[in-house]
Amino acid sequence: MTTKISASRYRYQVEHQENNNKLAEGFAQLAEQKGCTPAQLALAWVLAQGDNIIPIPGTKRIKYLEENAGCVEIPINQADKDAIEALIAKYPDIGDRYSASNYKLVDKS
């Protein structure tokens, strides 16, 4: 039995593309201003959220592991946090993450 689901609801569909692209472009600009990659800025921002938060990025290549590790050298101040939060507020995370059939597989415990 196949469940028919409207594609318009999901995050990475065409109707959300402009929002997603603007968010990615804005984040890349912030990273460029900090002299780092967007991935490094994202990891540095997560680290800046508190001592009890640890990002766990996945990678298959040593060069990206080394790049990711460089995030600890990127200082994140309150102005940086505010700029990232403003960008996220301007281009919010829209659309469902999972289809109904995929959501059934998500561990909700």
Beta strands, then each sheet from edge to edge (+ up, - down):
end
